[in-house]
Amino acid sequence: MISVLICDDSLVARKQVAKCLPQDWEVNVHFAKHGEEAIEALCEGKGQVLLLDLNMPVMDGYETLKAIQAQQLLTKTIVVSGDIQPEAKARVLALGAVDFIQKPVNSEELTAVLRKHNVLALAEDMPHEPEGLDENLRDCYQEVTNVAMGQAGDHLARIMNVFVKLPIPNVNLIEVSELHMMLSDIEQHEQTSGVCQGFLGDGISGEALCVLSDSSFGDVAKIMNIHENVDDEMQLEILMDVASILIGTCLSGLAKQLDMQFRQGHPMVLGQHQSVEELIKANKSHWRKTLAIELSYGLEGYNVQCDLLLLFTEDSLDMLNSKLAHLLED
Amino acid sequence: MSDNALDEILEFHWMMDMLQTVDVGIVVLNRKFEVKVWNGFMEAHSGLLPSDTRDKSLFSLFPDISEAWFERKAKAVFELRTRAFVTWEQRPYLFKFRNFRPITGSEPFMYQNIALSALVSATGSVDHICMMVYDMTDAASAKKQLLALQVKQSEQESTTHKNK
């Protein structure tokens, strides 16, 4: 019997990929949470076919592909990733992957790819029972963000002609005090500048916060083809442009998966005329907790560090969860 | 059926009327930055009629607007369909309009917030962008007054310190 190894750090993604395997395909399905686990499983002969994610902790997809090549492990690797930049695809194919599928996976596409590479030839007529799904909302948010970020990265890559290093999103419910700490950190470090922008739609509301380290400005100006002198005014301009592209693409990626649309307010420069502390103090009584999704982008070959923080209000969570419910269904 | 069609035309008519009268500047530009829509707000404040601006390049109508700068802003809107923004703190205005209250207003010109958004055509492509111009003069002058007060106060504090 063929064994299939699904390697993804996200539980939701592992289940989703497993669900998309052809129904009539009798296989042993194994799972791995990151590259190291995958290599271990491959060494034990679990995984004639490997469905591999790229963004993972411990050992990412690229390193895993390199390790497979180095150890000459016999497996057909199909990369399943939210990072859909053309460059990512070219890289994994060069590293020995046989094909590349964009997240979120659908069963027709996966079946077609498996058939194309003669993996289905060994199919037998026994129903495949996907394992039950235990609900893990945090994981779900992480995965949805992952896909949105992949799209955002792809957009950035296309408009700026650079390779975007995609981070693993960090999803947490945070308290006012923690956010306070985070923001005053931004304020204290003169080396960073920030922009915040409100967004709302379908009963979900929140604020996006984009923070760019000041050392990044020179390189960002280069990438955006700005030849003028990068003075204070220009820095503000760059910050606004980077923020609207990052926030805009990421939000539209999220909205698409939630089958909705977000309206964006006008962006505000953080702490320019008012200290961040005052901003938060004024709002302290209105909310206690917020769902925070933290992303930090980097551009390969450039000294650019940019953090994007999506904060959802407490009362948006019910709506968000119900919109994500279809991902958690069996 | 014909009743329906008539209703639709009537509805279209008042929708257009709304675009004309809304207190926000609305300009639609194509990829060559030629003006396709110039609403009542823009007409009133600029003194240019829609017939004066139609199909004319934005840069020929307003030579003060830097072409390279605006194209860079618009590129992301056309290509990525994200919104682009210019705040009055960044640039006080894009179009030099007079203050809406020329007598009692303290500022000589209108502070503006600008938002650019993509317009998706029936075929799914983005051939036009919409520019919205908001009058931010009141907010800007309030903020300036507040800052002036703060400066005055800190000056007074430092002089009383000296006198002591």
Interface residues (C-beta under 8 A of the other chain):
Chain A: H155 R158 I159 M224 N225 I226 E233 L236 E237 M240 D241 S244 I245 I247 G248 T249 S252 Q264 H266 P267 M268 V269 Q272 H273
Chain B: R72 K73 K75 A76 E79 L80 R81 T82 R83 A84 F85 V86 T87 E89 Q90 N113 A115 Y134 K143 L147
